[in-house]
Amino acid sequence: MISEILLWTAVMATGFLVTVYASRYSVSHVTELASGTKIPPFIIGITLVALGTDLPEIANSIVASFMGRGDINVGDSIGSATVQSTLILGLLPLVAGSFPIARGRVAKLGAATVGALLLGAALMADGELSRFDAAILIGSWILGTVVVARDMPREAQPETKAKREKALKHLWATIGGLLLVGLGAITAIQALTRLAEVLEFPEYLVAFLLASVGTSLPELMVSVTAVKRGQWDLAMGNILGASFIDSTLSLGAGPLLFPIAVTADLAVTGSIIAAAAIGFVMLILSIKRRHDWLSGVTLVGVFLLVYALLLNST
């Protein structure tokens, strides 16, 4: 049994590493494609970069739903939203240093994420995510993004400037990266399913507690780099935008194509705990003017508390 656990854990980790590095590769090229515009860094963060770093979760949602593994989709999507808004956001100032917070933007996007999680809990209470449910979630992502972005002032254009003649190269590189993301996700999900069977542990909890950390690594890598370059808005937009995407687009992407059944009690409990944790995190960040080591440690503590509560509730 131990050898099986080690084997499937290693295969799962390998799959997630492929998705992490492939998504980072894709993000770098898709950012080059969109550079040279006057779109504010925060908007680029919550849309373009967040979508890129969230590719592992979106791929996981589609593949898991296709395989009929609804709990893996829900566990990873809700777990990733939680991990990014607590652990990843908490580690950011500890690894890259403190930085100022645009409190109004944080509060608005945080409120949208909390609302989306509660909406998802209501939709999953009947034990399924239908195509109609998925359409509501994806529509919520579009609406929330528009509301957050509509009053954003124009700012200086991003540092990176792509040359038009290299656009085709970046496009093909992006497509290749996306294919690797999908391959890595398929490998990781197959291993995660076998690991859950060996451990006799619910797939939802394995996805929430383990897979979500692996699929959230791109957000940490990209955001640390952004903070070190002084692009705080881009970093915050990436993490908060990815968390919002996880609670809406990622959760609904798979079921839109392949409706799924879920374990209602676990899905609803996990969503409510995640909403409470993210709401508390956003309250802290909305009060402070800088995200420093103190708020960072607090957010990591919230992450540990969420895991303890979820394990205790099962």
Sequence and secondary structure as in RCSB ss.txt:
>XXXX:A:sequence
MISEILLWTAVMATGFLVTVYASRYSVSHVTELASGTKIPPFIIGITLVALGTDLPEIANSIVASFMGRGDINVG
DSIGSATVQSTLILGLLPLVAGSFPIARGRVAKLGAATVGALLLGAALMADGELSRFDAAILIGSWILGTVVVAR
DMPREAQPETKAKREKALKHLWATIGGLLLVGLGAITAIQALTRLAEVLEFPEYLVAFLLASVGTSLPELMVSVT
AVKRGQWDLAMGNILGASFIDSTLSLGAGPLLFPIAVTADLAVTGSIIAAAAIGFVMLILSIKRRHDWLSGVTLV
GVFLLVYALLLNST
>XXXX:A:secstr
 HHHHHHHHHHHHHHHHHHHHHHHHHHHHHHHHHTTS   HHHHIIIIIHHHHTHHHHHHHHHHHHTT HHHHHH
HHHHHHHHIIIIIHHHHHHHH  EE  HHHHHHHHHHHHHHHHHHHHHHTTSEE HHHHHHHHHHHHHHHHHHHT
T       S    GGGHHHHHHHHHHHHHHHHHHHHHHHHHHHHHHHHHT  HHHHIIIIIHHHHTHHHHHHHHH
HHHTT HHHHHHHHHHHHHHIIIIIHHHHHHHS EE  HHHHHHHHHHHHHHHHHHHHHHHH SEE HHHHHHHH
HHHHHHHHHHHHT 
